[in-house]
Amino acid sequence: MINTEISLEKLNATSKDTMIEHLGIEYLEMKEGYVKARMPVDKRTRQPYKILHGGATIALAETIASVGSAAIVDLDKFDVRGASVSANHLGAVSSGWVTGVAELIHKGKATHVWDVKITDEKNRNISVVRMTIMIIDKKNINFVKKEKL
């Protein structure tokens, strides 16, 4: 079940001092199995040819899929981590905003799989992304102990 304690205002505030803030990503809507956010296409997110950088697009997709998974697990017991991302860049955009919509297509005990569609302001497809999130039981996390040399 989605964590209803998190308002969009609080969620956006968690981006402070992170890459999410640096890229200008803003959460717009969240419900169980669905997250929508937008990101500006500007000097922070463009590549040298003045179009949206594919890496920025993937960062948007992974951000919204991850927060979607975090909202539907008990974070006292579980952690969420990106496991796999696959993107197809279908179009280019040089200014304005892109919007990412993540929809949960598989909710398993160990993984969540999300489809993320990135569109421009004219609703043209810019990228489609498949994102797999690992759900990790915190009591089973093995930490590597550093040995003294």
ROBA-18912 format. One line per field, with one value per residue: chain; residue in one letter; x, y, z of N, C-alpha, C in turn. Coordinates in nm, 4 decimals, m for minus. Layout:
N
chain: c(A  ...) .
res: c(a  ...) .
npx: c(X  ...) .
npy: c(Y  ...) .
npz: c(Z  ...) .
capx: c(X  ...) .
capy: c(Y  ...) .
capz: c(Z  ...) .
cpx: c(X  ...) .
cpy: c(Y  ...) .
cpz: c(Z  ...) .
//
This chain:
149
chain: c(A  A  A  A  A  A  A  A  A  A  A  A  A  A  A  A  A  A  A  A  A  A  A  A  A  A  A  A  A  A  A  A  A  A  A  A  A  A  A  A  A  A  A  A  A  A  A  A  A  A  A  A  A  A  A  A  A  A  A  A  A  A  A  A  A  A  A  A  A  A  A  A  A  A  A  A  A  A  A  A  A  A  A  A  A  A  A  A  A  A  A  A  A  A  A  A  A  A  A  A  A  A  A  A  A  A  A  A  A  A  A  A  A  A  A  A  A  A  A  A  A  A  A  A  A  A  A  A  A  A  A  A  A  A  A  A  A  A  A  A  A  A  A  A  A  A  A  A  A) .
res: c(m  i  n  t  e  i  s  l  e  k  l  n  a  t  s  k  d  t  m  i  e  h  l  g  i  e  y  l  e  m  k  e  g  y  v  k  a  r  m  p  v  d  k  r  t  r  q  p  y  k  i  l  h  g  g  a  t  i  a  l  a  e  t  i  a  s  v  g  s  a  a  i  v  d  l  d  k  f  d  v  r  g  a  s  v  s  a  n  h  l  g  a  v  s  s  g  w  v  t  g  v  a  e  l  i  h  k  g  k  a  t  h  v  w  d  v  k  i  t  d  e  k  n  r  n  i  s  v  v  r  m  t  i  m  i  i  d  k  k  n  i  n  f  v  k  k  e  k  l) .
npx: c(0.0837  0.0447  0.2455  0.0785  0.1532  0.3325  0.3416  0.3291  0.4728  0.6437  0.7778  0.9080  1.0745  1.2576  1.4439  1.6367  1.9681  2.0586  2.1181  1.8771  1.7592  1.9531  1.9148  1.6685  1.4304  1.0879  0.8346  0.5066  0.2712  0.1488  0.0480  m0.0565  0.1472  0.2022  0.3765  0.4415  0.6461  0.8369  1.0988  1.3294  1.4497  1.7424  2.0502  2.1488  2.0660  2.1056  2.3024  2.6220  2.5348  2.3142  2.0707  1.8401  2.0086  2.0698  2.1442  2.0434  1.7749  1.7467  1.8129  1.5907  1.3902  1.4776  1.4668  1.1886  1.0756  1.2058  1.1190  0.8538  0.8532  0.9605  0.7507  0.5626  0.6552  0.7458  0.9557  1.0933  1.1560  1.2458  1.4634  1.5093  1.6530  1.7940  1.8158  1.8304  1.8291  1.6841  1.6802  1.5161  1.5744  1.3730  1.3160  1.4137  1.4668  1.5064  1.4515  1.2369  1.0200  1.0329  0.8207  0.7888  0.6308  0.5772  0.4801  0.3816  0.4434  0.4961  0.4790  0.6566  0.7851  1.0590  1.1358  1.0420  0.8974  0.9012  0.7441  0.8437  0.7524  0.8687  0.7867  0.7596  0.6597  0.4702  0.3577  0.4989  0.6723  0.9715  1.1493  1.1429  1.1462  1.2522  1.2508  1.3961  1.3554  1.5153  1.3981  1.5007  1.5454  1.6095  1.7152  1.8634  2.0780  2.4102  2.6936  3.0062  3.2929  3.5611  3.8923  4.1811  4.4928) .
npy: c(m0.1181  0.2270  0.4798  0.7043  0.9121  1.0733  1.3727  1.5504  1.7830  1.7253  1.5102  1.6309  1.7941  1.6133  1.5926  1.7816  1.8946  1.6809  1.4762  1.4742  1.7219  1.8833  1.8230  1.9315  1.7942  1.7475  1.6178  1.5317  1.3812  1.1040  0.7783  0.4500  0.2332  0.4159  0.6969  1.0338  1.2793  1.5756  1.7231  1.9809  2.0788  2.1934  2.3765  2.2074  1.9533  1.8999  1.7685  1.8202  1.8757  2.0235  1.8977  1.6997  1.5033  1.1575  1.0251  1.1929  1.1589  0.8879  0.9078  1.0493  0.8561  0.6383  0.7614  0.8145  0.5580  0.4317  0.5826  0.5234  0.2486  0.2644  0.3827  0.1839  m0.0209  m0.1409  0.0637  0.0426  m0.2205  m0.2995  m0.2225  m0.0354  m0.0740  0.0189  m0.2172  m0.2879  m0.1226  m0.0282  0.1508  0.3122  0.5610  0.7733  1.0158  1.3617  1.6517  1.9962  2.2040  2.3373  2.1257  1.7839  1.5083  1.2429  0.9343  0.6755  0.3415  0.0681  m0.2616  m0.5098  m0.6484  m0.8008  m1.0107  m0.9832  m0.8196  m0.5267  m0.4208  m0.1613  0.0350  0.3142  0.6111  0.8760  1.1955  1.4919  1.8415  1.8540  1.6132  1.4174  1.1117  1.0685  0.8995  0.5526  0.3482  0.0647  m0.0396  m0.2149  m0.2807  m0.3804  m0.5390  m0.5354  m0.7213  m0.5830  m0.7172  m0.9164  m0.8070  m0.8149  m0.6743  m0.5692  m0.6296  m0.4271  m0.5158  m0.4827  m0.3756) .
npz: c(0.0000  m0.0682  0.0788  0.2470  0.3996  0.2786  0.1281  m0.1861  m0.1588  0.0598  m0.0530  m0.2728  m0.1241  m0.0227  m0.2165  m0.1905  m0.2118  m0.3701  m0.6657  m0.7917  m0.7267  m0.8491  m1.1209  m1.1522  m1.1203  m1.0599  m0.8618  m0.9570  m0.9353  m0.7492  m0.6947  m0.5912  m0.7666  m0.9669  m1.0793  m1.1459  m1.2887  m1.3686  m1.5704  m1.6407  m1.9645  m2.0061  m1.9442  m1.7483  m1.8152  m2.0800  m2.3546  m2.5275  m2.7914  m2.7605  m2.7051  m2.5109  m2.2777  m2.2825  m2.0476  m1.8479  m1.8954  m1.8278  m1.5592  m1.4646  m1.5128  m1.3482  m1.1010  m1.0607  m1.0760  m0.8635  m0.6397  m0.6553  m0.5931  m0.3342  m0.2028  m0.1781  m0.0237  0.3041  0.4491  0.6848  0.7038  0.4534  0.1775  m0.1234  m0.4433  m0.7530  m1.0097  m1.2772  m1.5897  m1.8937  m2.1858  m2.4566  m2.6760  m2.8435  m2.9590  m2.9909  m2.7880  m2.7266  m2.5546  m2.2931  m2.1101  m2.0020  m1.9345  m1.7126  m1.6784  m1.4690  m1.4549  m1.2658  m1.3527  m1.2591  m0.9444  m0.7357  m0.4651  m0.4449  m0.6527  m0.8360  m1.1375  m1.3659  m1.6189  m1.7922  m1.9397  m2.1277  m2.2228  m2.4338  m2.4184  m2.6161  m2.6104  m2.7437  m2.7899  m2.6229  m2.4849  m2.3916  m2.1104  m1.9297  m1.6059  m1.3437  m1.0074  m0.7129  m0.4202  m0.1042  0.1823  0.4860  0.7083  0.5993  0.4731  0.3906  0.5131  0.4003  0.5781  0.6605  0.6451  0.8474  0.7252) .
capx: c(0.0000  0.1235  0.2659  m0.0018  0.2130  0.4222  0.2779  0.4195  0.5609  0.7470  0.8557  0.9981  1.1735  1.3617  1.5414  1.7338  2.1096  2.0791  2.1176  1.7389  1.7458  2.0426  1.8523  1.5428  1.3166  0.9770  0.7271  0.3776  0.1586  0.1887  m0.0511  0.0014  0.1805  0.2057  0.4466  0.4592  0.7366  0.8873  1.2377  1.3559  1.5537  1.8204  2.1953  2.1798  2.0201  2.1366  2.4363  2.6873  2.4623  2.2005  1.9476  1.8321  2.1070  2.0096  2.1703  1.9477  1.6468  1.7499  1.8081  1.4496  1.3164  1.5148  1.4181  1.0452  1.0487  1.2549  1.0313  0.7296  0.8730  0.9783  0.6203  0.4741  0.7141  0.7718  1.0969  1.1582  1.1976  1.3015  1.5310  1.4894  1.7731  1.7862  1.8893  1.8493  1.7585  1.6979  1.6115  1.5157  1.5526  1.2929  1.3071  1.5016  1.4046  1.6155  1.4125  1.1076  1.0110  0.9895  0.7435  0.8045  0.5227  0.6183  0.3692  0.4252  0.3874  0.5181  0.5060  0.6931  0.8446  1.2001  1.1559  0.9341  0.9330  0.8287  0.7548  0.8481  0.7391  0.9124  0.7298  0.7852  0.5410  0.3730  0.3209  0.5748  0.7565  1.1154  1.2151  1.0710  1.2442  1.2105  1.3310  1.3758  1.3955  1.5303  1.3437  1.5994  1.5107  1.7201  1.7782  1.9496  2.1850  2.5443  2.7857  3.1444  3.3757  3.6944  3.9996  4.2996  4.6078) .
capy: c(0.0000  0.3492  0.5581  0.8257  1.0160  1.1546  1.4662  1.5893  1.8867  1.6552  1.4295  1.7212  1.8440  1.5128  1.6048  1.8850  1.8570  1.5539  1.4877  1.5021  1.8675  1.9413  1.8079  2.0070  1.7022  1.7819  1.5190  1.5925  1.2969  0.9714  0.6881  0.3163  0.1832  0.5258  0.8195  1.1297  1.3895  1.6468  1.7682  2.0806  2.0557  2.3168  2.3537  2.0977  1.8235  1.8838  1.7267  1.9262  1.9094  2.1044  1.8209  1.6286  1.3963  1.0285  0.9946  1.2687  1.0915  0.7657  0.9496  1.0791  0.7293  0.5614  0.8355  0.7980  0.4164  0.4029  0.6424  0.4460  0.1268  0.3017  0.4194  0.0687  m0.1203  m0.0950  0.1033  m0.0001  m0.3587  m0.3230  m0.1161  m0.0489  m0.0420  m0.0055  m0.3374  m0.2926  m0.0194  m0.0397  0.2662  0.3401  0.7038  0.7753  1.1502  1.4616  1.7766  2.0879  2.3035  2.3123  2.0244  1.6480  1.4480  1.0984  0.8620  0.5393  0.2535  m0.0611  m0.3718  m0.6328  m0.6250  m0.9262  m0.9996  m0.9467  m0.7189  m0.4508  m0.3798  m0.0408  0.0943  0.4601  0.6801  1.0154  1.2721  1.6354  1.9238  1.8278  1.4739  1.3291  1.0161  1.0980  0.7747  0.4518  0.2890  m0.0463  m0.0282  m0.3185  m0.2402  m0.4901  m0.5171  m0.6025  m0.7361  m0.5227  m0.8109  m1.0067  m0.7337  m0.8466  m0.5650  m0.6123  m0.5756  m0.3875  m0.5778  m0.4002  m0.4238) .
capz: c(0.0000  m0.0803  0.2000  0.2339  0.4829  0.1963  0.0353  m0.2942  m0.1033  0.1364  m0.1463  m0.3440  m0.0283  m0.0023  m0.3258  m0.1560  m0.2100  m0.4398  m0.8104  m0.8302  m0.7219  m0.9497  m1.2523  m1.1545  m1.1242  m0.9702  m0.8564  m0.9876  m0.8943  m0.7050  m0.6372  m0.5934  m0.8988  m1.0646  m1.0384  m1.2555  m1.2543  m1.4859  m1.5624  m1.7450  m2.0647  m1.9980  m1.9382  m1.6558  m1.8652  m2.2232  m2.3937  m2.6055  m2.9141  m2.7161  m2.6887  m2.3836  m2.2591  m2.2495  m1.9072  m1.7669  m1.9146  m1.7475  m1.4184  m1.4359  m1.5083  m1.2289  m0.9852  m1.0347  m1.0480  m0.7283  m0.5386  m0.6611  m0.5146  m0.1934  m0.1466  m0.1608  0.0664  0.4401  0.4482  0.8081  0.6846  0.3210  0.1047  m0.2676  m0.5212  m0.8953  m1.0485  m1.4220  m1.6653  m2.0385  m2.2435  m2.5991  m2.6997  m2.9656  m3.0140  m2.9296  m2.7444  m2.6937  m2.4538  m2.2290  m2.0052  m2.0319  m1.8266  m1.6985  m1.6121  m1.4360  m1.4187  m1.2151  m1.4302  m1.1817  m0.8025  m0.6721  m0.3317  m0.4558  m0.7570  m0.8994  m1.2732  m1.4052  m1.7519  m1.7803  m2.0676  m2.1198  m2.3343  m2.4308  m2.3937  m2.7231  m2.5884  m2.8322  m2.7185  m2.6220  m2.4450  m2.3144  m2.0211  m1.8429  m1.4844  m1.2434  m0.8727  m0.6166  m0.2868  m0.0199  0.3232  0.5603  0.8024  0.5232  0.4064  0.4401  0.4956  0.3883  0.6847  0.6149  0.7217  0.8647  0.6492) .
cpx: c(0.0882  0.1304  0.1940  0.0510  0.2971  0.3404  0.3780  0.5178  0.6761  0.8381  0.9543  1.1065  1.2857  1.4704  1.6516  1.8745  2.1366  2.0872  1.9773  1.7148  1.8305  1.9809  1.7190  1.4187  1.2145  0.8720  0.5936  0.2584  0.2121  0.0680  0.0062  0.0223  0.1929  0.2786  0.4656  0.5475  0.7787  1.0298  1.2595  1.4614  1.6288  1.9684  2.2340  2.1547  2.0487  2.2791  2.4964  2.6171  2.3295  2.0666  1.9545  1.9293  2.0342  2.0306  2.0767  1.8098  1.6393  1.7469  1.6649  1.3715  1.3484  1.4650  1.2717  1.0072  1.0911  1.1636  0.8961  0.7400  0.8881  0.8451  0.5315  0.5366  0.7298  0.9210  1.1674  1.2152  1.2725  1.3703  1.5028  1.6156  1.7454  1.8716  1.9222  1.7695  1.7880  1.6162  1.6227  1.4822  1.4913  1.2868  1.3998  1.4204  1.5169  1.5790  1.2780  1.1186  0.9824  0.9170  0.7643  0.6866  0.5689  0.4963  0.4246  0.3605  0.4102  0.5538  0.5305  0.7507  0.9876  1.2276  1.0255  0.9844  0.8395  0.8493  0.7480  0.8442  0.7760  0.8588  0.7680  0.6533  0.4335  0.3252  0.3851  0.6605  0.9034  1.1934  1.1145  1.1757  1.1788  1.3055  1.2948  1.4348  1.4042  1.4692  1.4294  1.5520  1.6299  1.7876  1.8715  2.0630  2.3173  2.6354  2.9284  3.2241  3.5136  3.7981  4.1144  4.4133  4.7274) .
cpy: c(0.1244  0.4227  0.6916  0.9404  1.1141  1.2422  1.4982  1.6952  1.8228  1.5757  1.5165  1.7761  1.7432  1.5202  1.7056  1.8272  1.7190  1.5798  1.5227  1.6526  1.9316  1.9335  1.8803  1.9196  1.7423  1.6722  1.5899  1.5138  1.1611  0.8998  0.5484  0.2686  0.2893  0.6456  0.9056  1.2435  1.4588  1.6938  1.8714  2.0318  2.1876  2.2817  2.2402  1.9603  1.8002  1.8335  1.8335  1.9654  1.9795  2.0319  1.7457  1.5109  1.2675  0.9899  1.0689  1.2048  0.9657  0.7995  0.9834  0.9493  0.6508  0.6303  0.8061  0.6519  0.3821  0.4598  0.5713  0.3176  0.1574  0.3334  0.2987  m0.0453  m0.0575  m0.0640  0.0773  m0.1411  m0.3828  m0.1991  m0.1396  m0.0016  m0.0694  m0.1251  m0.3371  m0.1801  m0.0410  0.0731  0.2678  0.4872  0.7173  0.9111  1.2426  1.5850  1.8674  2.1934  2.2640  2.2096  1.8886  1.5953  1.2984  1.0412  0.7183  0.4599  0.1171  m0.1726  m0.5074  m0.5942  m0.7599  m0.9023  m0.9484  m0.8390  m0.6484  m0.4148  m0.2673  m0.0115  0.2448  0.5200  0.8272  1.0874  1.4189  1.7105  1.9077  1.6830  1.3781  1.2365  1.0537  0.9716  0.6816  0.3733  0.1746  m0.0448  m0.1404  m0.2703  m0.3648  m0.4478  m0.6019  m0.6030  m0.6864  m0.6201  m0.9076  m0.9361  m0.7690  m0.7288  m0.6199  m0.5465  m0.5427  m0.4500  m0.4795  m0.4595  m0.4428) .
cpz: c(0.0000  0.0529  0.1836  0.3195  0.4002  0.1021  m0.0748  m0.2454  m0.0252  0.0440  m0.2230  m0.2511  m0.0044  m0.1098  m0.2962  m0.1469  m0.2707  m0.5907  m0.8604  m0.8316  m0.8313  m1.0893  m1.2642  m1.1608  m1.0180  m0.9777  m0.8744  m0.9342  m0.8519  m0.6472  m0.6513  m0.7372  m1.0065  m1.0057  m1.1625  m1.2063  m1.3833  m1.4600  m1.6724  m1.8435  m2.0733  m1.9843  m1.8445  m1.7171  m2.0134  m2.2415  m2.4865  m2.7357  m2.8857  m2.7183  m2.5561  m2.3813  m2.2192  m2.1044  m1.8139  m1.7760  m1.8284  m1.5985  m1.3773  m1.4205  m1.3816  m1.1023  m0.9580  m1.0103  m0.9053  m0.6212  m0.5393  m0.5811  m0.3663  m0.1261  m0.1191  m0.0809  0.2046  0.4502  0.5815  0.7931  0.5542  0.2664  m0.0434  m0.3384  m0.6679  m0.9314  m1.1969  m1.4868  m1.8132  m2.1002  m2.3947  m2.6156  m2.8381  m3.0333  m2.9393  m2.8925  m2.6962  m2.5895  m2.3945  m2.1181  m2.0670  m1.9090  m1.8294  m1.6234  m1.5942  m1.3926  m1.3812  m1.2970  m1.3618  m1.0388  m0.7356  m0.5333  m0.3379  m0.5596  m0.7915  m1.0390  m1.3138  m1.5530  m1.7330  m1.9198  m2.0461  m2.2439  m2.3213  m2.4112  m2.5014  m2.7201  m2.6889  m2.7471  m2.7348  m2.5876  m2.3799  m2.2371  m1.9439  m1.7246  m1.3890  m1.1117  m0.7856  m0.4833  m0.1931  0.1252  0.4054  0.6568  0.7315  0.4503  0.4716  0.4105  0.4900  0.5003  0.6285  0.7068  0.7324  0.7858  0.7397) .
//
